[in-house]
């Protein structure tokens, strides 16, 4: 039996939760990026009505070109930071010495970054 199995299992469950979140953020970034490419194609094609073409062109430029990339990069950074935290916590669990309680700064920073990213994107969608 593994010593401290419940602590290792909890560490792994936390890591997998952050990995799922990171993958979801990356996937959402890809969806946004593909939708922007679709809008650019629609704006460039002569298939839409003349009245709608300026609206589609407005939606496909500006910050919308970078929002998908921002989500993709944020998701990848989330995965990297979660992996670093998992490895650090695993090493601390395997060390026989007693350590001070770990702070939750990493989780708070990652959670705050996700909240800010989603809030900014929501405000952008409402205003555009």
C-alpha positions as CSV (number, residue, x, y, z in Angstrom):
1,X,0.0,0.0,0.0
2,X,1.2,3.5,-0.7
3,X,1.9,5.6,2.3
4,X,-0.3,8.7,2.4
5,X,-2.5,7.3,-0.4
6,X,-5.5,9.6,0.4
7,X,-3.2,12.7,0.1
8,X,-1.7,11.6,-3.2
9,X,-5.2,10.8,-4.5
10,X,-6.5,14.2,-3.5
11,X,-3.5,15.9,-5.2
12,X,-4.2,13.9,-8.3
13,X,-7.9,14.7,-8.3
14,X,-7.1,18.4,-7.9
15,X,-4.6,18.2,-10.8
16,X,-7.1,16.5,-13.1
17,X,-9.7,19.1,-12.3
18,X,-7.3,21.9,-13.3
19,X,-6.3,19.9,-16.5
20,X,-10.0,19.6,-17.4
21,X,-10.4,23.3,-16.9
22,X,-7.3,24.1,-19.0
23,X,-8.5,21.9,-21.8
24,X,-11.9,23.5,-21.7
25,X,-10.4,27.0,-21.9
26,X,-8.2,25.9,-24.9
27,X,-11.1,24.4,-26.6
28,X,-13.2,27.5,-26.1
29,X,-10.3,29.5,-27.6
30,X,-10.3,27.3,-30.7
31,X,-14.1,27.7,-31.1
32,X,-13.8,31.5,-30.9
33,X,-10.9,31.5,-33.4
34,X,-12.8,29.3,-35.8
35,X,-15.8,31.5,-35.5
36,X,-13.7,34.5,-36.3
37,X,-12.3,32.8,-39.4
38,X,-15.9,32.1,-40.4
39,X,-16.9,35.7,-39.9
40,X,-13.9,36.9,-42.0
41,X,-14.8,34.4,-44.8
42,X,-18.4,35.7,-44.7
43,X,-17.3,39.3,-44.8
44,X,-15.0,38.6,-47.7
45,X,-17.6,36.6,-49.7
46,X,-20.3,38.2,-51.7
47,X,-22.9,35.8,-50.3
48,X,-24.4,38.2,-47.8
49,X,-26.7,41.1,-48.3
50,X,-25.1,44.5,-48.6
51,X,-26.6,45.7,-45.4
52,X,-25.2,42.9,-43.4
53,X,-21.7,43.0,-44.8
54,X,-20.5,46.0,-42.8
55,X,-21.8,44.4,-39.6
56,X,-20.0,41.1,-40.2
57,X,-16.8,43.0,-41.1
58,X,-17.1,45.0,-37.8
59,X,-17.5,41.8,-35.9
60,X,-14.5,40.2,-37.5
61,X,-11.9,42.8,-36.7
62,X,-10.5,44.6,-33.7
63,X,-10.1,42.7,-30.5
64,X,-11.9,39.7,-31.9
65,X,-8.8,38.7,-33.8
66,X,-6.9,38.1,-30.5
67,X,-9.5,36.9,-28.1
68,X,-9.3,33.3,-29.3
69,X,-5.6,33.3,-29.1
70,X,-5.8,34.8,-25.6
71,X,-8.0,32.0,-24.4
72,X,-5.7,29.3,-26.0
73,X,-2.6,30.8,-24.4
74,X,-4.4,31.1,-21.1
75,X,-5.5,27.5,-21.2
76,X,-1.9,26.3,-22.0
77,X,-0.5,28.4,-19.1
78,X,-3.2,27.0,-16.9
79,X,-2.0,23.5,-17.8
80,X,1.6,24.3,-17.2
81,X,1.0,25.9,-13.8
82,X,-1.3,23.1,-12.7
83,X,1.4,20.6,-13.7
84,X,4.1,22.5,-11.7
85,X,1.8,22.7,-8.7
86,X,1.1,18.9,-8.9
87,X,4.8,18.0,-9.1
88,X,5.7,20.4,-6.2
89,X,2.9,19.0,-4.0
90,X,3.8,15.4,-4.9
91,X,7.4,16.1,-3.8
92,X,6.2,17.6,-0.6
93,X,4.0,14.6,0.2
94,X,6.8,12.2,-0.4
95,X,9.2,14.1,1.8
96,X,9.3,12.6,5.3
97,X,9.9,16.0,7.0
98,X,7.0,18.0,8.2
99,X,6.2,21.1,6.1
100,X,4.2,24.2,6.9
101,X,0.7,24.3,5.4
102,X,0.8,25.1,1.7
103,X,-0.8,28.4,0.7
104,X,-3.5,28.4,-1.9
105,X,-2.0,31.4,-3.8
106,X,-1.6,29.4,-7.0
107,X,-5.3,28.3,-7.1
108,X,-6.4,31.8,-6.2
109,X,-4.3,33.4,-8.9
110,X,-5.5,30.9,-11.6
111,X,-9.1,31.2,-10.5
112,X,-8.9,35.0,-10.5
113,X,-7.3,35.0,-14.0
114,X,-10.1,32.9,-15.3
115,X,-12.8,35.1,-13.8
116,X,-11.1,38.2,-15.2
117,X,-10.8,36.7,-18.6
118,X,-14.4,35.6,-18.7
119,X,-15.7,38.9,-17.3
120,X,-13.7,40.9,-19.9
121,X,-15.0,38.7,-22.7
122,X,-18.6,39.0,-21.5
123,X,-18.3,42.8,-21.3
124,X,-16.8,42.8,-24.8
125,X,-19.7,40.7,-26.2
126,X,-22.3,42.9,-24.5
127,X,-20.8,46.1,-25.9
128,X,-20.2,44.9,-29.4
